[in-house]
Amino acid sequence: MRNRFTQALLAGVLAATFGFAAQAQQQAAGGSKTLKMQSTWPASLTLQDNFRYFAERVDKLTSGQLKIDALAAGQVVPPFEVLDATHKKVLDGAHAVSYYWVGKSKTATLFSSTPAGPFGMDTIDFMGWLYEGGGLDLWWDFYTKELKLNVIAFPILPAGPQAFGWFKRPIKNLADFKGMKCRQTGIVAEIFQKMGMTTVNMPGGEIIPSAQRGVIDCAEWVGGIEDLRLGLPQVWKYHYVPGMHEPSVVGELMINTEVWKGLTVQQQEVVRSTTVETFLRWWVKWQKQNADAIDEMRTKHGVQILRTPPDILIAFLKTWDEMAKEESAKNPFFKKVLDSQREYASKVVPAKRFYAPPYSFAANYYWPEDARKPAAKGKAAPLDKK
């Protein structure tokens, strides 16, 4: 009896040993690999921190079997060339925002949740459209079928809501910024052009030197910590919030389709799950960073944070609606995506408005805004309501 037990025990140990060895071989065969990816962001920004966090989590969750080389803007190709580089497999993937690709198709802006929400959707609403309303499938169809690119994408970067921008002088109404030359990108640049602004498209790293040379009079970047790190408070002192151009902007992680198919099923699931984790964990940290940055802008750099004139925001929404209508008439896929977003928003936005109290209700109760009240020593004054 004892011998039979010993033999059974040894057989079990050997089976387990060979099982673990086989599993290790399978993992190795599945591919211990490194994917070369590049972002469109300077290395110093928290947008790049989002990318680095994703890379770190993929490494840990796959026990080193899959690594991401998270390169910053310009390390392989110029920032605005990462899409084509991913398609051609010069890069295995990229970290960007889809509205950069409106030169290929205006539909690109719809997958970044710009402009205007859309249809009033906030970030969670937009993520709901992507994952519950068929948006992610449309996004993949856009790249692979409409643009004929070897690219798929996942939402990863909730960089909103964003500020209206920085100006060299105060603006009181829509007429005040007409004729000003401002850094804007994507479809937003076209909207502002129709509203009377002269726009210049440039990567974030070129904003400061262009401002210092007087090439531009104003700029939109992100807001909060990103603008502080970029150095905008040291160039201009008039900062306007909010904006309707990117109230819930969402950035993307792009992957070459051949590279994606070359991953094991487990590695693909890690990428899917890690983009969601990165989205949430970076987002909550970013909100605190923005709050600290706003305080520093005002107390250390003397920045005036002012309310965007309402007539500018209304004019923006009207101009966008007109452009979207025109584009829908000539671009069937744009219309298909926009209609899908409208249908989803028509259900969730009114429902949320019904249930959710306005953010300002409790905020003003506990933290009342009073532009006439001077700031306490060492603390920032409330936002100017004007």
N, C-alpha and C positions, 0 to 999 in steps of 0.2 A: 504493500500500500504506500509506504514511504517512498519507495523508488519511483512508483507511478506518479506520485505527487511532485517529486523533484523533477522528473522528466517533463511533466506538464508545465511546471514553473519555468524551467529553462526554455521550453518551446515558446512560452508567452513572452519571455524577455527577448528572445531572438526575433520573434515576430514584431515586437514593438520597435526594436533597434532597426530592423530592416525597413519598417514602416516609416520611421523618422528619416532614415537615409533616403528612402524613395521620395518622401515629401520634399526634402532638401534638393534632390536632383530635379524634381518637377519645377520647383521654384527657380532653380538655376536655368533650366531649359526654357522656362517661360520668359526668361530674359531679365537678368540684372542689368539695367540700362539707365543711362542718363539722357534726359531730353533737354536740348538746347532751346531755351525760350527767351524772348526779349520783350521788354515793355516799351511804352512810349513815354515813360516818366523819367525825370532826373533821379539819380540814386538817392538824393537827400530827402525826397518827399515821402509822406506816409502812404501815398498811393503805391509806391514801391515796397513799403513795409507790408502791404496787403499781399503782394506777389511773393515776398520772402516768407511770409507766414504760411502761405499755401505750400511752398516748396519744402519747408521744414516739416509740415504735417504729413505730406506724402511720403517723405523719407522715413518718418517714424512709423507710420501705419503700414508700410510695406516692409519694415525691417531692413531698409536699405536696398531692397530689390528694384525700386524705382526712385530715381533722383531727378530733381528739376534744377537745372542751371538757370537761375532767375537773373538774367542780365538786364541792366538798365538801358535807357534810351541811347542809341548811337553806338553801342558796343559791337554790333555786327552790321546793322543797316540803319539809315536815318529813321527817326521816330515814325514818320508817316508812311514808311515802306514795309512795315511788319506784316501787313495782310498779304501782300504779294509774295513776300519772303516766306511766309508760312505755306502759301499755296505751292510754291516751287520747291519747298522743303529745304530752302536755305536755312530756315529755322524750323524746329519741330512744332513750335507754337508761339503764342504771343499774348501779352497782357495789355489791353487797350480799351477803347470805347468805340462802339460801332458808328457813332455819328461822324467820326473822322472819314468814313468811306462814302459820304453822300456824293462825291464826285463820280462814283461808279453807279449809284442809284440812291435817290432820296429816301427810299424805303429803309435804308440803313439807320436813319435817325430813330425810327420807330422802335427798334430793338434796344435802344439806350434809354427808353422812357422819356424821350424829349420830342418836341417841346410840350409844355403845359400839362405834364402828367403822364400820358395824355388823358384828356377828358376828366381831369380832376383826380386821377388815381394817385395815391401816395406810393411809397416804395413797396410796402407790403401788398397793396392792391396789384401793383405791376408784377410782383413775383407770383402772385396768385394767377394772373393771366398767363404767365409763362408756364407754370407747372400744372395748373388746373384748367386753364382755358385754351390750351393748344398752342400757346405762343412759342414754346421752345421748338416744337415741330416746324412751325413756320420759319423760325430763325434758321434752323438747319436747311430747310428747303431754299431759303433765300440765298445762302452761300453756295450750296451744292447744285441747285437747279436753276436759279435765276442768274446768279453771277458766274456759274460754271467753275467754281473754285473748289479745290481740295481742302476745304476748311469746315469745321464745325465749331460751335461755341457754347459756353456756359456762363450764366451770370455769376459774378464773383465780387464786384466792387460797388457798394452802395454809397457813392460819393455825392450825396444830396441831403437836404436841399442846398443849393448853391446861391451865393450872393449875386446881386445884380452887377456889381463891379466897382472898379476904382477910377476916380476922375481927378484931373488936375485942378478943377474948379467945381464949385457947387452947381447942381442942376435943380431947377424948381418945377420944370414941366417938360413935356415932350419936345417943345420947340427949342429948349435949352441945349439938347445934345445933337440937334441936327447940324451936320457939317463936321462934327468931331470925328477924328480918326481913331478907331478903337480896335484892339485885338479881339477878334471873335472867330469862332470856328464852326464848321458844319452848316447845317440848315439855319442855325441861329444867326449866322453872319448874313444870310440872304434876307431873313426877316428884318433884321435891323437896317439893312440897306434900303428896303422898301419903306422903312420908317424914317429915313433921312440920315442915318449914320453912315460914315465911310468906314469900311471894315478892312482889316488886314489879318490874314491867316498866318499864324506862326506857332511853333512849339513853345511850351512853357519856358524853356531855358533861354529863349530869345526876348522875352518880355522886358526884363529889367534893362538890358543894354539899349533896347529900342526906345524905352521910356526916357532913359538918361540922355539919349541923343536927340530927343524931341521928335522921333519918327511917329510916335503915337501919343495921343492925348488921354487915353483911357484904356482899360483892359478888363476883361473878365477872365478869371482863372478858376478858382473853386470857392474860396472863402476860408475863414478860420485858420487852422494850423497850416494848411497848404500855402495860403497867401503869406503867412508870417515867415515860413521857411524859405519861400521863394524870394522874400525881401521886399515885397510890394509896399508895406507900411513905411519903408525908408525912402520911397520915391514919391508916392502920392499920399495925401492926408484925408481925402474925402472918399469914404467907403459906403456904398449904398446896398441896403437889404430891404426886402427880399427880391428875388427875381422869379419870373415865370418861365424862363428858358430852360432851367434844369431843376425843377422842384423835387424830382425823384430820380435823378440820373443813375443808371446802372452800367458799370463797366463789364468787360468780357474777358474770359480766358479762351483763346482760340487754339485749336489743335489741328494739325494736318490729318486728313482722313486716313491716309495710309499708316501714319504713326499711330493713330487711334486704334485701327484694326490690328496693329501689331502688338498691342498690349493684351495681357491676359484678361479674362473676364473679371477676376478679382481686382486687378490694377485699374480697370475701367471704373469699377464700382468705388474704388478708393478716390479716384479723381472726381467722380460725381459727388460723393459725400463730402469731400474736402472743400469743394467750391462752396457748398452750402455752409459748412462750418466757418470757413474763412469769411464769408459774407457777414455772418452774424457777429463773430468774435471781433473782427476788425471794426465793424460798424459801432458797437457799443463803446469801444475804446476811443474811437474817433470823435464821438459826441463830447466826451470829456475833454479831449485835446482841443477841440474847437472852442469850448467855453473858456479854457485857460488862455487860449490865443487871443480871443476877443478882449479879455481883460488886459493882457499885455500890450495889445495894439493901442489901447486907449491910455493906459497909465504910463507906459514907457515910451511910446512913439508919438503920442499926441494925435492919434487918428480920430476923426469925427465919424462916428457910425450913424448914418442917417437913413430915414425911411425913403424907399423908392417912391417917387410921385405916382399916385394911383392911375393917372391918365396914361402913363407909360405902360403899366401892366395891362390895362384894358386894351390899349392899342396893340400891344404885342399879341394878345389872345385873338383879337379880330384879324390881324394880319396873318397869323398862322392858320386860322380857319379858312381864310381865302386861299392861301397857298395850298393847303391840304386838299381843298375842293378841286383846285386846278390840277394838282398832281394826280388825284384819283381819277380824273376824267381821261388822262392819257397813259396811266400806268396801272394796269389791272392788278398786279401783285401788291402794289402800294395800297390800293383800295381794299384788297382782300385782308391785308394785315390791319389796316385802320378800322375797317368794319368789325373785325374780330375784337379789337380793343374797345370799340364803342359799345358793342353788345355786352362784353364783360363788365365794363365800367357802368353801364346803365343799370346793372343789378347791384354791384357791390358799393359803388360810391353813394347813391341815395340811402342805402341801408346803413352804411357806416355813419353818415350824417345824422340819421334818425337815432341811432343808439349812442354814438360817442359825443360827449360834451365837447364844445370848442376848447382847444388847447389853452386858449387865452383865459378861459373862465376861471379855472383854479389857479393858473399862473398869475393872473392879475390879483387874485384874492391874497395869495401868499407873497407875491413879489410885485407889488403895484408899480406901474410905470408913472413917473411924474417928471417930465422934462424940466420943470421949474425948480425942482429940489436939487440943491448942490450935492455933489458927491462927498461922502465922508472921507476923512483923510486916509489915503492909501487905498481907496476903493474907487472903482469906476462908477461914473454917474449912469443913471438909466439911459436907455436909448432915446434919442431925440425923436419925438413923434412927427416932426415936420418932414 
